[in-house]
């Protein structure tokens, strides 16, 4: 079968299309003919060999990257109900650096399978298995209401597009930060006609963007926003945190910039810090200070349901499997919108 393999750590071009033996499912497993393969920023870190201290160890080489797949079950292993054969499914392959997701065929434990609703595409379902479940977990932690004014960083990304839509659906006002005119236009398109007056999209690459964002926040919340949803960290995330009122909620779910949000360096317990006395309420959704997420399969089902009923418009950036190197390069250059998917 076709598979993308990494033989040496380094630049995107080290991802090459190889021919490898077809996998055979064992007891309790199925084989999926994959139609969509998920790509994460973490995949690029592992590819570079820079994962020391990260959530996953470096893989043994050569390796087939990828931990999310969607497609059709073509073979069932011993002990698996034959009714799975021919079903459209999506699955997360687990917290492993050797996921095997960048391949035409993938072996998956039957308990990891989720059926794809008839009117949901494989790329959209794929996006819900990892990115969607993360968005659900973040939103559970954020506890958004119609009284909130919410700042969202990386608003044109896979997570950001979902968080913007959910904040608007909750009735909140949203100040969405995105990089470049095209991404800003995409974010604006996420608002329904009745929501347009509650969404301000700001280009954080423009001069004086922070002043523009502060003015947008001030239209609804003169004392500052009540919530920050930030997965960027570093200087940009820390600047965005300055838009939040002293007792606001900082919901932090990563540091795509390479450094954590400095505003999150507050004493806390169980993923939250107290907001009394003007101290921000810091809530970590991922990382060593995060609260337990609970059952991931349930989060995945909830995300799929939100895509299926139209609550979420899923935005994907699709690239052919054979061009996985381009997908990594564009992701690292921040030239993508929505969830990056190999097809």
N, C-alpha and C positions, 0 to 999 in steps of 0.2 A: 504494500500500500504506500501511498504518498504520505510523507511526514516531514515536518520541519524539525531539524535537529541542530543542536548547538554542540560543536566539537571543541571549542576553546572560548574562554571568556573574552569579551572585547566588544567591538562595535556592532551595530545592527547587521552588517554584512556577514557576520559569523553565523547567522541563522541561514541554513541551507536546506533546500528541498532534497530529501533522500528517499530511497526505496528501502522499506523495512518489512519484515514478515508480518502478515496479518495476525492480530492478537486473537486468542481463543478464550472465550469466557469459561470460568470455572464454576463450581457449585455456588449457587446464590448470586450469580452474575449474569449480565446480558452484554451483548455487543451492540454498540450504536453506530450506524452509518451517519457520520457527523455532517451537518449542514451549516453549522455556525460554531465558531471557536472564540472564546472570550480572551481579550488581551487586557492586562492590567499594567499600571505604572510599575508595580512591584516586579513584573516580568522583566522589565528593562533593567532594574537594579540587579536581579539575579543574573541576567545575561552579561552584565559588565563584571560580575564577580565581586560586587560591593555589598553583599548582604550581611556582613558581619554585624551582629547586634540587632538585626532586623527580625521580623516575625517568622521568617523561614531560613533554614540553613542553606548554604550553597549546594546545588545538586552535584551528584557525581556525573562526570562527562564520559561519553556523549549523552545528551538528554533530550527528550521531547518536552518542551515547556507546555504550560497551559493547564488550567484547573476547572474550566467551565466548558460544557458542550451542549449542543441541542441538535437533534436529528431524529432518526427513525431506528427502532430496534430491529436488527436483521437476524440475530441469532440469540437464543436463550441457552443458558448453561443448565447443568443438572440441577433438578429440584426447583426450577423456576417455572411458573405458570406459562404455558405456551401462548396464552392470550396476550402477553406482552409483545409478541412478534408483530411487527407492522405498526405499532403505536408510535406517535410522535411524542418525544420526551425531551426534557432538559434535565441536566444534573450538574452538581458540583462534585468534582473528583476528590475533594478533601484538601486539608492543609498540608501539602507536600510540595517540595520544589520539583519533583519528577512527576508532574501530573499526567502528561501524555495527551493533553488536549489539542495540541496543534497537529492533529493527524486525521486521516480520512475515517479511521475506525478507532473506537475507544471502548475499553471494557469498564463497566460500571456496576457496582453493587446494586441489586434490585431495590434495596431500601432507600437509595439515594435518588431514585427516579421521580420526576414530576411529569404528569401528563400535560401536554400543551393544548390549551383550548383551541377549537377548530379555527377560529378567526384570528388567532395570534400567530404571527410569523415566527420562524425559528430564531432569527436575530433578536427580535423583541423578547421572546421567552428567555433566550440566553442572557440578555441584559438583566432580567429579573432575578436570575439564580444567584448572582454575586452582588452586582451593583444595587439591584432592587431590594434585596434583603438587607443590605447595609443601610439604604435609605429608610426602610421601615424601622430599623433599630435606632437610627439617629432621631427620627421623628417621635418615637416613643419616649426617648430621653428628653427631647426639646419641649414637649407638652405645649405645642402652639395653640393659641386661641385667637379669636377675632380682635382682641385688645392689643395684640402684639404688633410691633414694628420690627421686621426681621431683615438683617443684612446677610446676604449669601455670597460667599466668595466662589470663584471658579464656577459661576452660574451657568455657563454653557457646556460644562462637562457632563459625564454620565450621571453622576450623583447630583450635581447642581441643578440640572434641568428638572429632575424629579422633586427636589426640595423646594424649588421655586413654585412649581405647580401645587404642591401640597400646602405651602404657606398661604397661597392665594385661595385655595379651596377652604382653608380654615377661616378665611375672612380677614387675615392679617394684611398689613401693608408691607411691601417688600422692596428693598433696595438691593438690586442684583449687580454684582461686579463681574465683568467679563473683559477679556483682552482682545480689543480690536473691533472695528465697526461691524464686521460680519457676525461675530459672536454676540455683540450687543443686539443686532437685529434679530438673531435667533431667539434670544431670551425674550425680547418684546413679543415675539410671535406666540409665546407660551401662554399669554394671558388671553382669556376669553373677553368678549366685548364688554361684559359687565364688570370685568376685573381690571381693565386697562388703567383706570385712575388710581389703582392701588399698587401699581408696579412702576418703579423707576429703574432703568438699566443704565449703568455707568461704565465707561471704558477706563479701566484702571491703568491702561498704558498712556492715556492722555495726560497732558500737563494739568496740574491742579485738580486731578480726579478726586482727591480726598475732600477738597472744598466742595466740589459738585455733589459728592455723596453725602457730605454733612448737611448741605442745604436740602437735599431730598429727604433725609431723615427728619430734619427740623420742621418740614411741612406738616408732619403728623405727630412727631414726638420731640418737642423742644428740648427736653432734658436728655435726649439720646434714645437710640434704639433699645428695645427690650431684649432682643435675642441676636446673637451672632452664630451662624452656622459656617464653620471654617474647616476646610481640609487642606489649605495651602500652607499655613504657618509662615515662619520667617518674617521678613519686614512687611510684606503685603498683608499677611494675616494679622500681625500686630497693629499695623495702621488701621485695618478694618475694625479691630477691637476698640480703637479710640472713638468709634462712632456710637458705642454702646453706653448707656447710662451706668453710673457707678454700681447700681444694684441689679444690673441686667444679667442675663444668662449667656455664658459663653459655652457653646456646644462645639467641641473640638473633635475631629475625626481623622486626623492625620496631618502630615506635613510634606506635601508634594514639592515644596520648595527646597527640601533637604534639611530644614531646621524647624523645631516646634514653634508654635505661637508663644511669644514671651509673656503675653498677658495671661496665659494659662498657668504660670508658675505661682500658684496659690495653694496653700495647704487645703487638703480636702479629705474626704472619707467616702468610700463606696462610690467613687466616680463623681461625687458632687462636693462642692464647698459651700459654706454658709454665705448668705447674702446680707446678713445683718451688719449694721454699722458701715454701710457703703462698700462692702467687699463684694466683688463680682461672684456670681454663682457659676463656678466652672464645672462643666460636666464633660468628661472624656468618654467618647463613644468607642474609641479604639486605643490600643496601646496598653502599657503595663498598669496605667492608672484607671483603666476603664472598668465599669461595672460589668458583671456577667450578662451575656446577651440572652440567655435562655435557649430554647430549642430553635436551631437554625432552620430546620425543615419547615417549621410553622411560619417563620419569617419569609421563607421562599414562597410558600403557598399564598401568604397575604400579598406579596409583591405581584405574583402572577395574577391574582384576582383583580388588583388595581389596574393592571394592563388590560385584562380581559374586559372589564366593565367600562373602560374608557376614561377612568379617573386620571390615569397617567397617559400622556402622549409620550411614547418611548422614542428617544432620539439616538440613532446609531451612526457610526462612521465605519462604513463597510469597505474592506479591502480583500482581494483574493488571497487565499491561503498561501499560494506560491510566493506572494509578495509580503511575507511576514516581516522581512527586514524593513520594508517601507513603513509598515504599521508602527514598528518600534521607533523608527526615526521621526515620524510625524508626531507620535505621542510625546517623545522627548522634546521636540521643538514646539510643543503646544500648538500644533497646527490641526488639531482634531476638535470635533464637537460631538457631544454625547458619548455613548459607550463605544469603544473601539472593538469591532468584531471582524474576524476573518471568516470569509464565506467561500 
